[in-house]
Amino acid sequence: MSDPRADPVDLEVGVGPWEGEWPTDDHFDPELLREGDRRNVVDRYRYWRLEAVVADLDQHRHPFHVAIENWQHDFNIGSIVRTANAFAVAEVHIVGRRRWNRRGAMVTDRYQHVRHHSTVDELATWAHDAGLAVIGIDNVEDSVPIETAALPRECVLVFGQEGPGLSDEARAACERTLSIAQFGSTRSINAGAAAAIAMHSWIRQHAEL
């Protein structure tokens, strides 16, 4: 049983200043070496320059993309960007309004490539030119369960806004729509949660673990 009088656990993230002789490799950041690295990054990237982290990630990003419609400043976008970073998604595409709430991203947008498209048609044209299948994720009547579907290795997973889901334009642009199985009373799950499930479905099918 823990002693309630014991000092509280130090929950500070990261590491302090570098101890001993500094490394000389170009990817290290002198300021981080001197002040410590409190960023929310894996140990592999401790003390690395931001640009060096992004360059290293670019060497092993996965060949699938994520797109989210943004007509009403959806608060889930930040969470989706954070999850996309965790799964090394090639790019996140924001469709509609350029501005989006970055709070939920927890600064992971600094490491994740994010591209903007003004319209769904613009996204669809870009995906076609890039040779990517456009796959919608939404619980609609003609959708196919993602649990039993084979996801293309090179694709764009498209998500609608919280509440209305995919717009009619987005559904028309998708070659097929996949749904996430639900067993409770709610009509739909949070868009950020749905995106995480869909991204992990791709990881399970295609990523080298």
ZALOGU-802492 format. One record per atom (N, C-alpha, C): residue in three letters; x, y, z. Coordinates in steps of 0.1 Angstrom, whole numbers, padded with zeros to 4 digits, always signed. Layout:
<rs>
ALAXYZ/...
</rs>
This chain:
<rs>
MET+0009-0012+0000/MET+0000+0000+0000/MET+0009+0012+0000/SER+0006+0022-0008/SER+0014+0034-0010/SER+0013+0043+0003/ASP+0023+0050+0006/ASP+0024+0059+0017/ASP+0018+0073+0013/PRO+0007+0077+0018/PRO+0001+0090+0014/PRO+0010+0102+0017/ARG+0020+0100+0026/ARG+0029+0111+0029/ARG+0041+0112+0020/ALA+0042+0102+0011/ALA+0053+0102+0002/ALA+0052+0114-0008/ASP+0064+0118-0013/ASP+0064+0129-0023/ASP+0056+0125-0035/PRO+0049+0135-0041/PRO+0042+0132-0053/PRO+0051+0128-0065/VAL+0046+0119-0073/VAL+0054+0114-0085/VAL+0057+0126-0094/ASP+0069+0127-0099/ASP+0073+0138-0108/ASP+0067+0134-0122/LEU+0057+0141-0127/LEU+0051+0138-0139/LEU+0056+0146-0151/GLU+0067+0153-0149/GLU+0072+0162-0159/GLU+0077+0153-0171/VAL+0073+0157-0183/VAL+0076+0150-0195/VAL+0090+0152-0200/GLY+0096+0142-0206/GLY+0109+0144-0212/GLY+0121+0143-0204/VAL+0132+0149-0208/VAL+0145+0148-0202/VAL+0151+0162-0199/GLY+0160+0162-0190/GLY+0167+0175-0187/GLY+0178+0178-0196/PRO+0187+0187-0193/PRO+0198+0190-0201/PRO+0207+0178-0203/TRP+0214+0178-0215/TRP+0223+0167-0218/TRP+0235+0166-0208/GLU+0237+0155-0202/GLU+0248+0153-0193/GLU+0261+0148-0200/GLY+0272+0154-0197/GLY+0285+0150-0203/GLY+0287+0157-0216/GLU+0297+0152-0224/GLU+0301+0158-0236/GLU+0290+0158-0247/TRP+0287+0169-0253/TRP+0276+0170-0263/TRP+0279+0162-0275/PRO+0269+0155-0281/PRO+0271+0149-0294/PRO+0272+0159-0305/THR+0279+0155-0315/THR+0282+0165-0326/THR+0274+0163-0339/ASP+0265+0152-0339/ASP+0257+0149-0351/ASP+0248+0161-0354/ASP+0246+0163-0367/ASP+0238+0175-0372/ASP+0224+0175-0367/HIS+0218+0163-0365/HIS+0204+0163-0361/HIS+0201+0167-0347/PHE+0211+0169-0339/PHE+0209+0174-0325/PHE+0207+0189-0325/ASP+0199+0194-0316/ASP+0196+0208-0314/ASP+0203+0213-0302/PRO+0212+0223-0304/PRO+0220+0228-0293/PRO+0212+0234-0281/GLU+0201+0240-0285/GLU+0192+0246-0274/GLU+0186+0235-0266/LEU+0181+0224-0272/LEU+0175+0213-0265/LEU+0186+0206-0256/LEU+0198+0204-0262/LEU+0209+0198-0254/LEU+0212+0207-0241/ARG+0211+0220-0243/ARG+0214+0229-0232/ARG+0203+0230-0222/GLU+0190+0231-0226/GLU+0179+0233-0218/GLU+0171+0221-0214/GLY+0173+0210-0221/GLY+0165+0198-0219/GLY+0154+0197-0230/ASP+0148+0185-0231/ASP+0138+0183-0242/ASP+0125+0178-0235/ARG+0116+0187-0234/ARG+0103+0183-0227/ARG+0092+0181-0237/ARG+0095+0179-0250/ARG+0085+0176-0260/ARG+0079+0162-0259/ASN+0067+0161-0264/ASN+0061+0148-0264/ASN+0065+0140-0276/VAL+0077+0135-0276/VAL+0083+0127-0287/VAL+0088+0114-0281/VAL+0089+0104-0290/VAL+0095+0091-0285/VAL+0110+0093-0282/ASP+0115+0084-0274/ASP+0129+0086-0270/ASP+0139+0087-0281/ARG+0136+0080-0292/ARG+0145+0080-0304/ARG+0148+0095-0308/TYR+0138+0104-0307/TYR+0140+0117-0312/TYR+0143+0128-0301/ARG+0147+0123-0289/ARG+0151+0132-0279/ARG+0163+0141-0283/TYR+0162+0154-0281/TYR+0172+0164-0284/TYR+0174+0166-0299/TRP+0166+0160-0308/TRP+0167+0162-0322/TRP+0160+0175-0326/ARG+0166+0182-0337/ARG+0160+0193-0343/ARG+0146+0189-0349/LEU+0137+0199-0349/LEU+0124+0196-0355/LEU+0125+0191-0370/GLU+0133+0199-0377/GLU+0135+0195-0391/GLU+0141+0181-0393/ALA+0150+0177-0384/ALA+0156+0164-0385/ALA+0146+0153-0382/VAL+0137+0156-0372/VAL+0126+0146-0369/VAL+0117+0144-0381/VAL+0113+0155-0387/VAL+0104+0154-0399/VAL+0111+0147-0411/ALA+0124+0150-0413/ALA+0131+0143-0424/ALA+0132+0128-0421/ASP+0134+0124-0409/ASP+0135+0110-0405/ASP+0121+0103-0407/LEU+0111+0110-0403/LEU+0097+0104-0404/LEU+0094+0102-0419/ASP+0099+0112-0427/ASP+0096+0111-0442/ASP+0102+0098-0448/GLN+0111+0092-0441/GLN+0118+0080-0447/GLN+0109+0068-0445/HIS+0099+0068-0436/HIS+0091+0057-0434/HIS+0076+0060-0431/ARG+0071+0070-0437/ARG+0057+0073-0436/ARG+0050+0062-0444/HIS+0037+0059-0440/HIS+0029+0049-0447/HIS+0022+0055-0459/PRO+0019+0047-0470/PRO+0014+0053-0482/PRO-0001+0055-0482/PHE-0007+0058-0470/PHE-0021+0062-0470/PHE-0023+0075-0464/HIS-0034+0082-0468/HIS-0037+0096-0464/HIS-0050+0096-0457/VAL-0052+0107-0450/VAL-0065+0109-0443/VAL-0070+0123-0447/ALA-0083+0124-0450/ALA-0089+0137-0453/ALA-0101+0139-0444/ILE-0103+0151-0440/ILE-0114+0155-0431/ILE-0121+0167-0436/GLU-0134+0167-0437/GLU-0141+0179-0442/GLU-0142+0189-0430/ASN-0140+0202-0434/ASN-0140+0212-0424/ASN-0148+0224-0428/TRP-0161+0223-0427/TRP-0170+0234-0431/TRP-0175+0242-0419/GLN-0174+0236-0407/GLN-0179+0243-0395/GLN-0168+0243-0384/HIS-0156+0243-0388/HIS-0145+0243-0378/HIS-0146+0231-0368/ASP-0146+0219-0374/ASP-0147+0207-0366/ASP-0136+0206-0355/PHE-0139+0204-0343/PHE-0129+0204-0332/PHE-0122+0190-0332/ASN-0126+0181-0340/ASN-0120+0168-0340/ASN-0107+0167-0349/ILE-0105+0178-0357/ILE-0094+0177-0366/ILE-0080+0176-0359/GLY-0079+0184-0348/GLY-0066+0183-0341/GLY-0063+0169-0336/SER-0074+0162-0331/SER-0072+0148-0326/SER-0068+0139-0338/ILE-0074+0141-0349/ILE-0072+0133-0361/ILE-0057+0135-0366/VAL-0052+0147-0365/VAL-0039+0150-0369/VAL-0029+0143-0360/ARG-0032+0143-0347/ARG-0024+0137-0337/ARG-0023+0122-0339/THR-0034+0116-0342/THR-0034+0101-0345/THR-0027+0098-0358/ALA-0029+0106-0368/ALA-0022+0104-0381/ALA-0007+0105-0379/ASN-0002+0114-0370/ASN+0012+0114-0367/ASN+0016+0101-0360/ALA+0008+0096-0351/ALA+0012+0084-0344/ALA+0013+0072-0353/PHE+0005+0072-0364/PHE+0005+0061-0373/PHE+0014+0064-0386/ALA+0021+0075-0386/ALA+0030+0079-0397/ALA+0022+0079-0410/VAL+0011+0086-0410/VAL+0003+0088-0422/VAL+0010+0097-0431/ALA+0009+0095-0444/ALA+0017+0103-0454/ALA+0013+0118-0453/GLU+0000+0121-0453/GLU-0005+0134-0452/GLU-0019+0135-0446/VAL-0022+0146-0440/VAL-0036+0148-0436/VAL-0041+0160-0445/HIS-0053+0158-0450/HIS-0059+0168-0459/HIS-0071+0174-0453/ILE-0071+0187-0452/ILE-0082+0195-0447/ILE-0090+0200-0459/VAL-0103+0197-0459/VAL-0112+0200-0471/VAL-0122+0211-0466/GLY-0122+0222-0472/GLY-0131+0233-0468/GLY-0124+0245-0463/ARG-0127+0249-0451/ARG-0121+0260-0444/ARG-0106+0257-0442/ARG-0098+0267-0444/ARG-0083+0266-0442/ARG-0080+0265-0427/ARG-0086+0273-0419/ARG-0083+0274-0405/ARG-0090+0262-0398/TRP-0082+0257-0388/TRP-0088+0246-0380/TRP-0082+0246-0366/ASN-0089+0241-0357/ASN-0085+0241-0343/ASN-0073+0232-0340/ARG-0062+0237-0337/ARG-0050+0229-0335/ARG-0048+0224-0321/ARG-0056+0228-0312/ARG-0054+0224-0298/ARG-0053+0209-0296/GLY-0062+0202-0302/GLY-0062+0187-0300/GLY-0050+0180-0307/ALA-0043+0187-0315/ALA-0031+0181-0322/ALA-0019+0180-0313/MET-0019+0188-0302/MET-0008+0188-0292/MET+0005+0189-0299/VAL+0006+0199-0308/VAL+0018+0203-0316/VAL+0023+0192-0325/THR+0016+0181-0327/THR+0020+0171-0336/THR+0019+0176-0351/ASP+0012+0186-0353/ASP+0011+0192-0367/ASP+0024+0197-0372/ARG+0033+0200-0363/ARG+0047+0204-0366/ARG+0054+0193-0373/TYR+0051+0180-0370/TYR+0058+0169-0376/TYR+0050+0162-0387/GLN+0037+0166-0388/GLN+0028+0159-0398/GLN+0026+0168-0410/HIS+0027+0162-0422/HIS+0024+0170-0434/HIS+0008+0172-0435/VAL+0004+0185-0436/VAL-0010+0188-0437/VAL-0012+0196-0450/ARG-0022+0192-0458/ARG-0025+0198-0471/ARG-0039+0203-0471/HIS-0042+0215-0477/HIS-0055+0221-0477/HIS-0061+0220-0491/HIS-0074+0216-0492/HIS-0082+0217-0504/HIS-0094+0225-0502/SER-0097+0234-0511/SER-0109+0242-0509/SER-0122+0235-0511/THR-0122+0225-0519/THR-0134+0217-0522/THR-0132+0202-0523/VAL-0142+0195-0522/VAL-0141+0180-0523/VAL-0136+0176-0537/ASP-0141+0184-0548/ASP-0136+0181-0561/ASP-0121+0183-0562/GLU-0116+0193-0556/GLU-0101+0195-0556/GLU-0094+0184-0549/LEU-0099+0178-0538/LEU-0093+0167-0532/LEU-0094+0155-0541/ALA-0105+0152-0547/ALA-0107+0141-0556/ALA-0098+0141-0568/THR-0096+0153-0574/THR-0087+0154-0585/THR-0073+0151-0581/TRP-0069+0157-0569/TRP-0055+0154-0564/TRP-0053+0139-0562/ALA-0063+0133-0556/ALA-0061+0118-0553/ALA-0060+0110-0566/HIS-0069+0114-0576/HIS-0068+0107-0588/HIS-0055+0108-0595/ASP-0049+0120-0595/ASP-0036+0123-0601/ASP-0025+0115-0594/ALA-0027+0113-0581/ALA-0017+0107-0573/ALA-0019+0091-0573/GLY-0029+0087-0579/GLY-0032+0072-0580/GLY-0037+0066-0567/LEU-0044+0074-0560/LEU-0049+0069-0547/LEU-0064+0067-0547/ALA-0068+0055-0542/ALA-0083+0052-0540/ALA-0089+0061-0530/VAL-0101+0066-0532/VAL-0108+0075-0522/VAL-0118+0066-0515/ILE-0116+0064-0502/ILE-0125+0056-0494/ILE-0132+0064-0483/GLY-0145+0064-0483/GLY-0152+0072-0473/GLY-0154+0063-0461/ILE-0155+0069-0449/ILE-0157+0063-0437/ILE-0170+0069-0430/ASP-0181+0062-0430/ASP-0193+0067-0425/ASP-0203+0056-0423/ASN-0212+0057-0413/ASN-0222+0047-0411/ASN-0235+0051-0418/VAL-0235+0047-0431/VAL-0246+0050-0439/VAL-0252+0037-0445/GLU-0263+0038-0451/GLU-0271+0026-0455/GLU-0263+0016-0464/ASP-0256+0022-0474/ASP-0249+0013-0484/ASP-0234+0011-0480/SER-0231+0013-0468/SER-0217+0011-0464/SER-0213-0003-0462/VAL-0200-0007-0462/VAL-0196-0020-0460/VAL-0188-0020-0447/PRO-0189-0030-0438/PRO-0182-0030-0426/PRO-0167-0030-0428/ILE-0160-0021-0421/ILE-0146-0020-0423/ILE-0139-0032-0417/GLU-0146-0039-0408/GLU-0140-0051-0401/GLU-0138-0062-0411/THR-0145-0062-0422/THR-0144-0073-0431/THR-0139-0068-0445/ALA-0136-0056-0446/ALA-0131-0050-0459/ALA-0116-0051-0460/ALA-0112-0052-0473/ALA-0098-0051-0476/ALA-0095-0037-0480/LEU-0087-0030-0472/LEU-0083-0016-0476/LEU-0072-0015-0486/PRO-0073-0007-0496/PRO-0062-0005-0505/PRO-0050+0000-0498/ARG-0038-0004-0502/ARG-0026+0000-0496/ARG-0024+0015-0498/GLU-0026+0020-0510/GLU-0025+0034-0513/GLU-0039+0040-0515/CYS-0043+0048-0505/CYS-0056+0053-0505/CYS-0057+0066-0497/VAL-0069+0072-0497/VAL-0072+0084-0489/VAL-0085+0080-0481/LEU-0084+0079-0468/LEU-0096+0077-0460/LEU-0103+0090-0457/VAL-0115+0092-0461/VAL-0122+0105-0460/VAL-0132+0104-0449/PHE-0132+0115-0440/PHE-0142+0116-0429/PHE-0150+0129-0430/GLY-0162+0128-0427/GLY-0171+0140-0426/GLY-0170+0146-0413/GLN-0178+0156-0411/GLN-0178+0164-0399/GLN-0186+0157-0388/GLU-0183+0160-0376/GLU-0191+0155-0364/GLU-0205+0158-0366/GLY-0214+0148-0365/GLY-0228+0151-0367/GLY-0233+0147-0381/PRO-0231+0155-0391/PRO-0237+0152-0404/PRO-0229+0141-0411/GLY-0217+0139-0408/GLY-0209+0129-0415/GLY-0205+0134-0428/LEU-0202+0124-0437/LEU-0197+0128-0451/LEU-0208+0137-0458/SER-0204+0147-0465/SER-0213+0155-0473/SER-0217+0147-0485/ASP-0227+0151-0492/ASP-0231+0144-0504/ASP-0220+0144-0515/GLU-0213+0156-0515/GLU-0202+0157-0525/GLU-0191+0147-0522/ALA-0188+0145-0509/ALA-0177+0136-0505/ALA-0181+0122-0508/ARG-0194+0118-0505/ARG-0198+0105-0508/ARG-0198+0101-0523/ALA-0201+0111-0531/ALA-0201+0109-0545/ALA-0186+0107-0550/ALA-0177+0113-0543/ALA-0163+0113-0548/ALA-0156+0100-0543/CYS-0162+0092-0534/CYS-0156+0080-0528/CYS-0160+0068-0537/GLU-0151+0060-0539/GLU-0154+0048-0547/GLU-0162+0038-0539/ARG-0161+0038-0526/ARG-0169+0030-0517/ARG-0168+0037-0503/THR-0178+0033-0495/THR-0179+0038-0481/THR-0179+0026-0471/LEU-0171+0028-0461/LEU-0170+0017-0451/LEU-0175+0022-0438/SER-0181+0013-0430/SER-0187+0017-0417/SER-0180+0010-0406/ILE-0181+0015-0394/ILE-0175+0009-0382/ILE-0187+0003-0374/ALA-0185-0010-0371/ALA-0196-0017-0364/ALA-0198-0011-0350/GLN-0211-0009-0347/GLN-0215-0004-0333/GLN-0226-0013-0328/PHE-0226-0014-0314/PHE-0236-0023-0308/PHE-0244-0017-0297/GLY-0243-0004-0295/GLY-0250+0003-0285/GLY-0261+0011-0290/SER-0266+0021-0283/SER-0277+0029-0286/SER-0274+0042-0294/THR-0261+0046-0294/THR-0258+0059-0301/THR-0258+0057-0316/ARG-0262+0067-0323/ARG-0262+0066-0338/ARG-0248+0066-0344/SER-0239+0073-0338/SER-0226+0074-0343/SER-0215+0076-0332/ILE-0203+0074-0335/ILE-0192+0077-0326/ILE-0185+0089-0330/ASN-0177+0095-0320/ASN-0170+0107-0323/ASN-0161+0105-0335/ALA-0160+0116-0343/ALA-0153+0116-0356/ALA-0138+0113-0354/GLY-0132+0118-0343/GLY-0118+0116-0340/GLY-0116+0101-0336/ALA-0126+0095-0329/ALA-0125+0081-0326/ALA-0126+0072-0338/ALA-0136+0076-0347/ALA-0138+0068-0359/ALA-0125+0068-0368/ALA-0119+0080-0368/ALA-0107+0081-0377/ALA-0096+0072-0371/ALA-0094+0072-0358/ALA-0084+0064-0351/ALA-0087+0049-0355/ILE-0099+0045-0354/ILE-0102+0031-0357/ILE-0099+0027-0371/ALA-0103+0036-0380/ALA-0101+0034-0395/ALA-0086+0033-0398/MET-0078+0043-0392/MET-0064+0043-0394/MET-0057+0030-0389/HIS-0062+0026-0377/HIS-0056+0014-0372/HIS-0060+0001-0380/SER-0071+0002-0386/SER-0075-0009-0395/SER-0065-0010-0407/TRP-0061+0001-0412/TRP-0051+0001-0423/TRP-0038-0004-0417/ILE-0034+0000-0406/ILE-0022-0005-0399/ILE-0022-0020-0398/ARG-0032-0025-0393/ARG-0033-0040-0391/ARG-0032-0048-0404/GLN-0037-0042-0415/GLN-0036-0049-0428/GLN-0023-0047-0435/HIS-0016-0036-0433/HIS-0005-0033-0442/HIS+0008-0029-0435/ALA+0008-0025-0423/ALA+0020-0020-0417/ALA+0030-0032-0413/GLU+0042-0030-0414/GLU+0052-0039-0410/GLU+0055-0037-0395/LEU+0051-0046-0387/LEU+0052-0045-0372/LEU+0064-0051-0367/
</rs>
